[in-house]
Structures are given as structure tokens and as C-alpha cells.
């Protein structure tokens, strides 16, 4: 982080003040009346230092005295620097109010074999972010929040890595059939709370609305003043194959209309087999996402992660000049430590000189 000075004029004033004090001290010392020594008996220092021990002690005293003066000068310089308030821009704090992103994952039977790949994509997305708050919600007929919006990237990485490990063996029905009971139980526990409605799976519109509800200011069924004047940009990354089974409360179109009114952008990430990328449901998914200003990407697109990051970064990030100023924080740490070390060493030298 680049170092700057919050009060540079104070440093200049400190230097001028220090120079003035030194000049006054030198002036007073030069005008101090010296005693008349014409009739007094004088002694030669050479006579007193004629022994080897005395000469050695005098050289030591002179060296320590000069070192003490140097330390005082350095301490003065550091003190002047502290007066100028060394500061730096905390990038994490500066961008902490940039955006909220909810990762919205379809965990129905048709998408579950592809969800591990999607989660690994999420992990790559998170590695490109700095300062964003991230949340994860999974849905089938109902939704479950895996972790709420947070900027604790260690927690985010741990949760995504855990989900990736749990879903490692879920790539086909044969894999599920051959799975150990303990591994199957882990998957069941992770999916718990997402299948609470009978004869209904992959209710995508309801999943999107549930994910949007994790974002501050979202109102079910309508937009309001808080939404339109949102202080933080908001995005949802929706991963699904758009295959609905059952009657949802909200269709995907209705859900996207609600998020659009609430100034929430929804990006689509197709989660399904490559041979289904040309299906009608996939085309409808793509059309709905792009018609509401989102980006649509497929897993077969090798640049999908980089493209999605560029899409998110290109949107309004609400980083005003006021926020940037608020992120200028004092950084006296090393300067204070240096001053403390210099003071302690000088005190030790002063104690030694008094002896």
C-alpha cells in the first residue's frame, strides 16, 4: 500500500520549530559568560588521561556520546514524521462497499452431477474478488442458505471446498449407487432443506427470489426507494439447467423482473450436459438472462470465469470520492515502533554515560 502524509505542513512546522530551538540553544551557549581563568591554576587533560585505562574509558565515553546525539537526531526526525500523520489507503476497506454477490446454485437431480464443476467455478470467481461480500444459497423445491453475505474469504473458501469434496463422487447415477453410506449421508445432510415440497423440483424462479432475499433492501413482489437508491451494487450468479418440474410460485421471468426492479443483476451459468446447451430450455434461459442485462455463460466456454469477472467488474461499483477519503487510514505502526526503539536505546546510553 502506498504511503502518504495526511498533514505534510505539520512536518514542515516541526522541522522549523526544531531548528529554531537548536539555534537558540547554540546562541545561548555561545554567550554564556566564561569564568576568568587567567589567575587560576590549570590542569592538563592529557595528564589525567595518561593511563591506558583512562584513555580507553574516555574513547568509549566519546563514542557513546556521539551515538547518543545521533539517536536523538533520529528520534527527532521520526517524531516530525509522526506529526505529519503517515497514512495509507486500505484497499480492502476502500472497496468494502462495492458490491454484494450471491451464488445461487440449483441442486436438483438433473444438475447435481454438474454442481461440483459449478462450485469449482465459484471458487475461481471468489479468487478474483477483493472487498466484495459473497453469499451462497442452494435450491431445489425450496432453498437453503449455505452461508450469508460475508467478506470472510477464508470462510467462503472453506465452505466451497467442503461442498466440492462432498459432491466429488456425484457425476452419474452409477456413482451414486456405488457410493458408501457415509458419503451418501454427507450429501444428504448438505442438501437438507432443499426438498420440502412434494412432486416439485428445480423451482428456479423461487430459487432466484430466495437468493435475492439475501441482499439488503430486496422486497418481495415490488421495488421500493431503498432498492432504487441502493448503496451497494448487487449481483446474483445463477447456476441451473432451467429444467422445471412442478408449479413454482414465481417463474424465472417473474423472478428476473423482481430483481431488475430492485436493481439486482442476475448472471446465468448453465449447469448441465454439453449436449443440452442447444436445447430450447437453455435458449430460453439465455434469452431471459440477457434481456434483463445479465451475462449468460456455459461450462464449455473455457473463458467463462474470466468473462463473468469482467462483466461484474464493468458494472457500477459505487466507489465515490467520499468513500475513498474514508479509506485513508493512519499508519503510525512502524514509525511508532522506530521511535520507541530509538528512545529505549538512548535511555540505555544515557544511563551508561552517567556511570
N, C-alpha and C positions, 0 to 999 in steps of 0.2 A: 504494500500500500504506500502511496506517495506521501511523503511528509510535507506539511505546510505549517505556516506560522499564523496563528489567529490574531495576535497583537504584535506585529513586527515593530510598530512605533514604540512599544514599551521597551523592547530590547535596545533600540537606539537611545531612548531616555536613560535606561540603566547604564549603558556604556558612558554616556556623557556625565552622569552622576558619579560613577566610579572614578572617572578621570579627574573630575573636579575635586573629589575627596583626596585622591593621591597627590594632586598638585598642592592642595592646602597643607597637607602633612609635610611635603617636602619643603614648602615655603617656611612653615613654622620651624622646622628643624634647622634650616639654614640661618634663621635669625635668632636662634637660641643663644643667649649670652654665655660664652665660654669662660670658665674661671681663669684668672691670671696665674700662669704657672711659671713666670719668669724667676721668682724667688723660691719656688717650691722645688723640693728635691724630686728628681725624676728617676724612674726605673725603666730599664730596657726589657721589652717583652722577650727579646732573644735570650736574655739571661735566665728568665723564668722557664723558657722552653728549651733550655739547653740539654735536657734529658730526653732519652728516646721515648719514654712513656708519655711525657707531657706533649711531645711533638705529635705522637700518634693520636692522642686524645684531641688535640687541637684540630688536626686534619679531619678527624671524624666529626667534631662539632661543626666545622665549617661546611662539610659536605651535607650534614643533616640540616643545617640552617638554610642552605641554598635549596635543598629538596623541599623544605617546608614552605619556602617562598613560592616555588613552582606550584606546589599543591594548592596554596591559597589562591594563586592566579587562576589555576584551572577551575577551582571551586567557584570563583567569581564569574568566570565565563559561563559555567553551567547554570549558575543562578540567573544570569542575564537571559540565557536561553529559555529557562523555565518561565521567566517573566513574560516572554513573548508567546507563551502558550503553544508549545508544539502540538499539532493536530494532524489527523489523518482521516480520510474518507473510509468509513466502514461499509464495504460493498454489500455485505450481507444485509445490513440494516437499511442501506440506501434502496435496495431492491425488494425489501421485505413486503412492501405494499404493492408490488407489481401485479400479481395475478394469482388466482386460485384455479387449480386443475383437479377435476375429479375423474378418476379412471373407472369407467363403467363397463363391467365385464359380464357377458351372457354366459351362464354356466349350465345351460340346458343340455340334454343328451346329445343333440346334434353338433354342439360347439365344444363340448368338454374335451374331445380328443385334440382340439387345436388351441385350447386355452393356455397350455404351457408355453407355446410359442408366442402367444399374445403377451403373456406375463413377462417373458424374457424381453419382448419389445418394450413393454412398460419400463423394465429395468434400464434399458438403454435410454429411454426418454428421460428418466429421472437423472441419469448421469450427465445429461446435457443442461439441466436446470440449475439455477442458483438464485435462491431467495424466494422461489415460488412455494406456495403451500399445496401439498398433494394429499388427496384422499382416495380411497378405493372402496367401491361398492360392487357386490356381485348380485345377480338376479336370475331368477327363473320365473316361477309364477308369482313369487314375492321377492323382496330384496333384503340384503343384509349388509351392514357396513362393516368392512374388514378393519379399516382404521379411518378415523375422521381427518379433516383437513389439518395438516401439520407441516412444519418446516424442519422437523427432526428427520433428516435424511437417513440417519443410521437406523431408526425405527422402520422407515419406509423400505430400505434395502433388506432388512431382516425379514419383514413380512412378505415381501415379494419373493425372496429367496426360499422362504418356507413354503409358499404356495407352489413354487416351481418344483421343489422336491416332492411335495405331496402328489402333484399331477404327473410326475415323471413317467409312471407306467401306464397312463391312460391315453393310449393312442389308437386303440381299437377295442372292439368287444372281446376279442380273444385275450387281449391283455388283461381286461377286467376279470374275465372268467378264470384266468390263471393266477390272479393276484392273491397274495396271502391275506388272511382275515385281518391281521393287524394293519396292513396297508390300506385295505378297503375301508376299515373303520376310520382311519385318518382322513380319507377323502370324504366319507360320510359326515364326519364331525365338521370338516371345513365347509361343506355345503349346507349344513344345518341352518334352517330358517329361510331357505330359498324355494321350498316346495310345500307351501302351506295351503295351496288351492288345488282341489281335485280336478282332474281332467283338464288341466291347463299348464302349458309350459311355454317358456320363451316369450313372455308378455313384454315385448320390447318397449312399447310406449310407456307402460307403467314403470319399467326399469329406468327409463330416461328421467321420468318425473321424480322418482325416488332419488336418483343421483343429483338432480337439480336441487332437491330439497336440502342437500348437504351444504349448499352455497348460501352465504348470508344474503338475506333480503328477498329470496325467492318466495312467491306467493302462489299457492295452488289456484289455478283457474284464471288468474289475472296478473297483469303487471301493475306496479304501483310506483310512486315517486321515488322510493328508496332504490328500486331496481333501475329506473332510467338514469338516476344520478349516482350509479354505483361507483364507489371509490376504488375498487379493485377490479381489474379485468377478470372475467370468469370463463372457463372452458370446460367442456366435457369431452373426453375421448371415449367414444362408444365402440366396443368390440362385439360384433354379433354377426350371424349369417342371415338375419332378417326372416327367419322361418318361424312363424307364429302358429301356436296350436292352442286354441281356446278363445275366449272373448275377453279382451283387455278392457280396462276402464278408459284408458287413453290409447289411441292408435299412435303410431310413430309420427304421423303428420301432425296430429293434435299436440303431441308432446313437444315436437320441434317448434310449433307455433308458440307454445307457452314459454319455452326457453328463449326464443327470439324476442318476444315481448319483454322478457326480463333481462335482455342484453347479455345472454349467455350463448356463447358459440359452441356448437356441437360438431366435432370431427368424427368421421366414421372410419373404422378399421375392420375390414372384412375378416371374419373368423370362421373359416370353413375350408373345404377341399378346393384345390385349384381348379378342378373341372367344373365347379359350381360358380366360378367367377362370372360366367356369361349368362347365368340364369336370370329369369325375369325378376325374382325377388332381390337378387343382387343389384340389378339395374334400377329397381325402384329405390333400394337403399341409397345408392349413389345419387340418384336424382333428388331425393328428399334432402339429403345432407347438403349437397351443393346449392340447392335452391334457397337454403337458409344461411348461406355464407360460410359453410364449413368445408373442410377438405376431406376427400374420400381416398383411402389408400387400401391396398391389398397386401397380404403377406408375401405374395410372389414378387412384389416390387422391391428389388434389392435396396433402393434408396428410400424406403418408406419412412424409416425413423428420422433420417436427416431432413426429409421433406416435411414431415409433420412438425419437427422442431422449428424449421424456417417459417412455416405457416403460423405457428403460435407466436414466435418472436416478432413477426411482421405486424401483429395487431397492436392496438393501442395498449401501452403498458402503464399509463397513468403515472409516470415518474416526472413530477413537476419540479420546478426550480426550488420551491419551498421544501419539498421532501429531500432534495439533495443537500440543502443547507442543514436540515435537521440531522443529516447523517454525518456531519463533520464533528468528530468526537475528539476530545483531548487525549493525547498520547504521551503523558509525562513519565511513563513507566521506566524506560531505560535512563532517562535524564535524572530522575529522582534517585535511581539506584547509583548512578555515577556520582551524584552529589553526596550521597550517604557514604560511599566508599572513600571518596576524597576526604571527607570530614573525619571519618574514623582514622584513616592513615595519618592525617595531620595531627590529630589529638595524640596519637601514639608517638609521633615525632616530637611534639611539644613536651610530652611527659619525659621523653628520653633526654631532651636538651636541658630540662630543669635539673636532671640528675648531674 
